[in-house]
Structures are given as C-alpha cells and as structure tokens.
Amino acid sequence: MPFDGSLVPLPRVLPARGWRAWLARWREASAARRLLRNCLAADPRFARDIGLTPEEIGAEAARPFWKEIRRR
C-alpha cells in the first residue's frame, strides 16, 4: 500500500463549523510532504520501498499544503 499521507478521506464541502478540520488537514498534508522530502533526502531507496519514483515524491512534496494529497 503506497503512502498517501492521510488517515481519513478529505471532505469535499466545508461545513460551517468545519474550519478546524480543514486546518488540521492542511497541517497533516504539510507534515506528510515534509516527511516525504526528509525520507527521500536521507535515503534515495525510500521511493522504491513505498512504490513511487523519486520524481513522483518530488512532485508531491512540492505541492502547496492546501492541495489534497494525490492518491494512486
């Protein structure tokens, strides 16, 4: 199972009281992308271990925090 950086599906509609949930998702996405960058920098074989290419990891890590994490 490839790393997708998320624990729950992202809701498509922002409920009136859900701004805290969106903020939490943005923080989670930012942390997941930072983790991808750090793991790839520490060991280039990391990409192969999770079934991605270094280019795919670089593209995902470069995306802004407010963009949904891509799933395979």
Residue pairs with C-beta under 8 A, 6 or more apart in sequence:
2 50
2 51
2 52
2 72
3 32
3 36
3 50
3 52
4 69
4 70
4 71
4 72
5 28
5 29
5 32
5 33
5 35
5 36
5 69
6 25
6 28
6 29
6 32
6 69
7 28
10 25
10 68
11 18
11 21
14 22
15 21
26 65
26 66
27 65
29 65
29 66
29 67
29 68
29 69
30 65
32 69
33 60
33 61
33 63
33 65
33 69
34 61
36 57
36 60
36 61
37 57
37 61
39 46
40 46
40 47
40 54
40 57
40 58
40 61
44 54
46 57
47 53
47 54
47 56
47 57
51 72
60 69
60 70
63 70
